[in-house]
Amino acid sequence: MKQNPVLIIAGPTASGKSALAIAAARALNGVVLNCDSMQIYKDIPIIAATPSTQEKAQVEHRLFELYDVTKRGNVVEWLDLCVAEIRKLWAEGCLPVVVGGTGMYIDALLNGITPIPEVNPQVREELRRRLQTENLLNLYFELKEKDFEISQKINKNDKTRIVRALEIINSTGKKVSEWYKAPLIKKLPEAEFTVVKIVPEIAVIEQRCRERLDKAMKALGVPELSLAMKGEMPLAQALELAKLHTRQYAKRQRTWLRNKLQADIVFDDVYVGQPEFMAKIANLM
């Protein structure tokens, strides 16, 4: 085993990555750490494909279902939590098995993040007050004046990103576009990563997404299905829309994995318990 090992298992929705992470953790004295931006939330386990009670009983899971759905998580907060858990596991003699499909989270763990300092709370509160009395377009035009380069990458209706950019600019006196050009800071430079990615054919993923959504017809908190519950859309139509959005999300994940993530091991089949998957992983650890 490497000195400071971290096993990362990445894959799109419905690729079997969670099952592989459990198998790896059981075989290699590990603990599963969440790296999925949806699975940090409570109350949406079916749609987010959060590990079930039975799966969690097989091996310890951490960083799952941390937040209420009203809270907005972010990559910086997740990274700090993940780094802390990884160091705890090393101290306990356990292997951190990081699993997920959120590219931004995986990239931050492997390569680091932009060194943007904490936002001034007074600046944040002032922008919140302005949002209650001003049109969002006013804030977008302000951002355009202060940082034209970053404004061109943000939709004028994207409240979250507009406000975040203004928070940074007004707190630091420096353009967001300038911060993004600064060298990245690695939060876990001592880690020895082994990266595994699962990238099955898109047709296989799409079929598995359809099957997964069939189990979610009564799930609460899903925008498309909520429309049906409110009588604004037939249930069958809402379910098909939810399936479409899930397949589109999985396709984006797969594209990022294939084109952006460098891996030590690449599997082109969905994991359903094949022993050769674990044999290849064990050989690299």
Helices and strands as residue ranges (DSSP letters): E 5-10, H 17-27, E 30-34, H 45-48, H 53-58, E 61-62, H 75-92, E 95-100, H 103-111, H 121-133, H 136-146, H 148-151, H 159-172, H 176-179, E 192-198, H 202-214, H 223-229, H 235-260, E 265-267, H 275-284
